[in-house]
Amino acid sequence: MSLDPNRPHDYPRRALVCMVGLSPAVVTETLYALVKQQEPAFVPTELHVITTTRGAEGVHRQLLAGGEGHFHQLLAEHLPGHAVSFDPHRNVHLVCDGDIPLPDIVEPAHQCLMADTILRVLRELAADPQCAIHASIAGGRKSMSFYMGYAMSLLARAQDRMSHVLVMPEDFEHPEFFYPPRVPRELCTRDNRTVNTRDARLALAPVSFVRLADGGADWLRQTRSSFDEAVAFAQLALTPQPVTLHLQSGTVESGGCSARLEPVEMAWYSYLARRRQAGLQEDGLPFEGAVKLRRAFEDCAGLELAAVCKAFADCGCRGVPRYDETHSRRSDLDLASEVREVVSHINRKLAAAFGPQAAQRLMVAGPGERKKRDGVYGLMNLAPELLTINARIAADAR
């Protein structure tokens, strides 16, 4: 059956993701609002909580309590017959520093760990196309809400939603209020007034957000990048960033991300980059040049990168070498296959490091990408003004 992203409540797997600080009531309040305050109801099949050890203590004590907590009471009163998976060991996700769970978010470094935890939880859910996510930004610190919203922008699909639960009036921001019970009860406020839960009003406020990674998000959902790396990937996809080639280390760096190339791959890539930088042969390197240049590298694979680059420079880096008519056609075809293989390896590494969208600007374009059969290769999508090459090479592309 085809799933309609406009009907997330129809998805077979439905995940509610909440953040919890010291007030676990936000979980039951959000769940109540989802199933009682909106039409059609979004009834989760599973519940996930992101918190610290202090927050987890409240979750276990007040929501679970050995099967008798407010979470279970809500299910019995308002969702009879529905099973919402909330395993305290698998569905309560603690922010950790290495293997050590954090009691609270009190240092700048903890913010990064928290963001990585939020991204990890959402990434695992978003990798399942049969899952619809509803993320709540109501609990925890303000920074947690920001990171939840930003992680949803990075990963969310069309069926995913985000909201903030509102509890009115303020009297019901009360340590004993978790949701409107079926049988109303009275609560005593801090100023010794009495309020009745029948007067409580809960509203689910939808939070709109931009899905930044549409088209490249599938790749983001499959990687194990940190939050900062995911943001860098998204920024690369949205805006061209300066590109630096570090020939001695064999890395291509841009926007905080980098790809490591083998010596021969880096030599090829740097040559094409130098031609692009110099404005020569803007449409790429003709195959007849590639044939001779490939031969110059046949014995270089085991050398250090500096030696490879020097050999490359000494074998025609000043211009397109003339085609050697003495080579047989079979030899040309074999070399053409090797050139394609090297280019393919380079492009795969760039896509893995930068993501498919951003890598399009960095990849070596060949005849196939241009829908031609002219044997032309080049960095045709890379803006020369954004390119820097850190190298000590004897020759240049003039």
JONORNOR-V106557 format. One record per residue. N is the residue number from 1. D_CENTER is the distance of its C-alpha to the mean C-alpha in Angstrom with 1 decimal. Layout:
n=(N | N)
d_center=(D_CENTER | D_CENTER)
This chain:
n=(1 | 2 | 3 | 4 | 5 | 6 | 7 | 8 | 9 | 10 | 11 | 12 | 13 | 14 | 15 | 16 | 17 | 18 | 19 | 20 | 21 | 22 | 23 | 24 | 25 | 26 | 27 | 28 | 29 | 30 | 31 | 32 | 33 | 34 | 35 | 36 | 37 | 38 | 39 | 40 | 41 | 42 | 43 | 44 | 45 | 46 | 47 | 48 | 49 | 50 | 51 | 52 | 53 | 54 | 55 | 56 | 57 | 58 | 59 | 60 | 61 | 62 | 63 | 64 | 65 | 66 | 67 | 68 | 69 | 70 | 71 | 72 | 73 | 74 | 75 | 76 | 77 | 78 | 79 | 80 | 81 | 82 | 83 | 84 | 85 | 86 | 87 | 88 | 89 | 90 | 91 | 92 | 93 | 94 | 95 | 96 | 97 | 98 | 99 | 100 | 101 | 102 | 103 | 104 | 105 | 106 | 107 | 108 | 109 | 110 | 111 | 112 | 113 | 114 | 115 | 116 | 117 | 118 | 119 | 120 | 121 | 122 | 123 | 124 | 125 | 126 | 127 | 128 | 129 | 130 | 131 | 132 | 133 | 134 | 135 | 136 | 137 | 138 | 139 | 140 | 141 | 142 | 143 | 144 | 145 | 146 | 147 | 148 | 149 | 150 | 151 | 152 | 153 | 154 | 155 | 156 | 157 | 158 | 159 | 160 | 161 | 162 | 163 | 164 | 165 | 166 | 167 | 168 | 169 | 170 | 171 | 172 | 173 | 174 | 175 | 176 | 177 | 178 | 179 | 180 | 181 | 182 | 183 | 184 | 185 | 186 | 187 | 188 | 189 | 190 | 191 | 192 | 193 | 194 | 195 | 196 | 197 | 198 | 199 | 200 | 201 | 202 | 203 | 204 | 205 | 206 | 207 | 208 | 209 | 210 | 211 | 212 | 213 | 214 | 215 | 216 | 217 | 218 | 219 | 220 | 221 | 222 | 223 | 224 | 225 | 226 | 227 | 228 | 229 | 230 | 231 | 232 | 233 | 234 | 235 | 236 | 237 | 238 | 239 | 240 | 241 | 242 | 243 | 244 | 245 | 246 | 247 | 248 | 249 | 250 | 251 | 252 | 253 | 254 | 255 | 256 | 257 | 258 | 259 | 260 | 261 | 262 | 263 | 264 | 265 | 266 | 267 | 268 | 269 | 270 | 271 | 272 | 273 | 274 | 275 | 276 | 277 | 278 | 279 | 280 | 281 | 282 | 283 | 284 | 285 | 286 | 287 | 288 | 289 | 290 | 291 | 292 | 293 | 294 | 295 | 296 | 297 | 298 | 299 | 300 | 301 | 302 | 303 | 304 | 305 | 306 | 307 | 308 | 309 | 310 | 311 | 312 | 313 | 314 | 315 | 316 | 317 | 318 | 319 | 320 | 321 | 322 | 323 | 324 | 325 | 326 | 327 | 328 | 329 | 330 | 331 | 332 | 333 | 334 | 335 | 336 | 337 | 338 | 339 | 340 | 341 | 342 | 343 | 344 | 345 | 346 | 347 | 348 | 349 | 350 | 351 | 352 | 353 | 354 | 355 | 356 | 357 | 358 | 359 | 360 | 361 | 362 | 363 | 364 | 365 | 366 | 367 | 368 | 369 | 370 | 371 | 372 | 373 | 374 | 375 | 376 | 377 | 378 | 379 | 380 | 381 | 382 | 383 | 384 | 385 | 386 | 387 | 388 | 389 | 390 | 391 | 392 | 393 | 394 | 395 | 396 | 397 | 398)
d_center=(28.2 | 25.8 | 23.6 | 23.6 | 20.4 | 23.0 | 24.4 | 21.7 | 24.7 | 25.7 | 22.7 | 23.9 | 21.1 | 20.6 | 18.7 | 19.5 | 17.3 | 19.2 | 19.3 | 22.7 | 24.6 | 28.4 | 29.0 | 27.8 | 29.7 | 26.7 | 25.5 | 28.8 | 29.2 | 25.9 | 26.8 | 30.3 | 29.2 | 27.0 | 29.8 | 32.8 | 32.0 | 30.1 | 31.3 | 30.2 | 29.1 | 25.7 | 26.8 | 23.9 | 24.3 | 22.4 | 21.7 | 19.2 | 19.9 | 18.0 | 20.7 | 22.8 | 26.0 | 28.1 | 26.2 | 26.3 | 30.0 | 30.4 | 28.4 | 30.5 | 33.8 | 33.5 | 31.2 | 32.0 | 35.3 | 36.0 | 35.6 | 37.6 | 35.2 | 34.3 | 31.4 | 33.9 | 36.5 | 34.3 | 33.7 | 37.4 | 38.4 | 36.0 | 34.2 | 37.0 | 36.3 | 32.5 | 30.5 | 27.3 | 25.8 | 25.4 | 25.9 | 26.3 | 25.2 | 22.1 | 21.0 | 21.5 | 18.6 | 19.9 | 18.3 | 19.6 | 20.5 | 20.6 | 22.7 | 24.3 | 23.3 | 23.7 | 26.5 | 25.1 | 22.7 | 25.3 | 24.0 | 21.5 | 19.8 | 19.5 | 17.2 | 14.5 | 15.2 | 15.0 | 11.7 | 10.3 | 12.4 | 11.2 | 7.5 | 9.2 | 11.6 | 9.7 | 7.4 | 10.9 | 12.5 | 10.3 | 10.8 | 14.4 | 15.7 | 18.8 | 17.1 | 17.2 | 15.6 | 17.7 | 16.3 | 19.0 | 18.8 | 22.5 | 22.7 | 22.2 | 22.2 | 21.3 | 18.5 | 17.0 | 17.3 | 15.6 | 12.5 | 12.6 | 13.0 | 10.3 | 7.7 | 9.5 | 9.3 | 5.6 | 5.9 | 9.7 | 12.2 | 15.7 | 17.2 | 15.3 | 17.2 | 17.4 | 20.7 | 23.0 | 26.2 | 29.4 | 32.5 | 35.8 | 38.3 | 37.4 | 39.9 | 37.5 | 35.0 | 37.1 | 36.5 | 38.2 | 36.5 | 33.6 | 34.3 | 37.5 | 39.5 | 41.6 | 44.7 | 44.5 | 45.3 | 46.3 | 44.4 | 46.0 | 44.3 | 44.4 | 47.4 | 49.3 | 48.8 | 48.2 | 45.6 | 45.1 | 41.8 | 43.1 | 42.5 | 38.8 | 36.5 | 32.8 | 30.6 | 27.1 | 25.7 | 22.9 | 20.2 | 19.0 | 15.6 | 14.1 | 11.4 | 10.0 | 8.0 | 10.9 | 11.9 | 8.9 | 6.5 | 8.5 | 7.4 | 3.6 | 5.6 | 8.0 | 7.1 | 8.1 | 6.8 | 8.0 | 7.2 | 9.2 | 7.7 | 4.3 | 7.2 | 9.2 | 7.3 | 7.6 | 11.0 | 12.1 | 11.6 | 13.6 | 16.2 | 18.0 | 18.0 | 20.9 | 20.9 | 22.9 | 24.4 | 25.7 | 28.3 | 29.6 | 26.4 | 25.2 | 21.8 | 20.2 | 18.4 | 16.7 | 14.7 | 14.3 | 13.0 | 15.8 | 17.1 | 20.3 | 23.0 | 26.2 | 29.4 | 30.5 | 27.2 | 26.9 | 30.5 | 30.0 | 26.9 | 28.7 | 31.8 | 30.0 | 28.3 | 31.8 | 33.3 | 30.6 | 31.2 | 35.0 | 34.9 | 36.6 | 36.2 | 33.4 | 32.9 | 32.3 | 34.3 | 37.0 | 37.3 | 40.7 | 39.3 | 36.5 | 39.3 | 41.1 | 38.1 | 36.8 | 40.2 | 40.0 | 37.1 | 38.4 | 39.7 | 37.1 | 34.3 | 35.6 | 36.2 | 34.4 | 32.2 | 34.8 | 37.5 | 35.5 | 34.9 | 38.5 | 39.6 | 37.4 | 38.9 | 42.4 | 42.1 | 41.7 | 38.9 | 41.2 | 41.0 | 40.6 | 43.0 | 45.6 | 45.4 | 47.9 | 50.1 | 51.4 | 48.2 | 48.5 | 46.4 | 45.1 | 44.0 | 42.1 | 40.3 | 39.4 | 38.1 | 36.1 | 34.4 | 33.6 | 32.2 | 29.9 | 28.8 | 28.0 | 26.1 | 24.1 | 23.2 | 22.2 | 20.0 | 18.2 | 17.5 | 16.2 | 13.8 | 12.5 | 12.2 | 11.0 | 9.4 | 12.0 | 12.4 | 12.9 | 14.8 | 17.3 | 18.9 | 19.4 | 20.5 | 24.2 | 25.6 | 28.5 | 31.1 | 28.9 | 26.2 | 29.2 | 31.1 | 34.0 | 36.0 | 37.1 | 35.4 | 33.6 | 30.6 | 28.9 | 26.0 | 26.8 | 23.5 | 23.4 | 25.3 | 28.0 | 28.0 | 24.5 | 25.5 | 26.9 | 28.4 | 29.4 | 32.1 | 35.8 | 36.9 | 40.5 | 40.1 | 38.1 | 37.5 | 40.6)
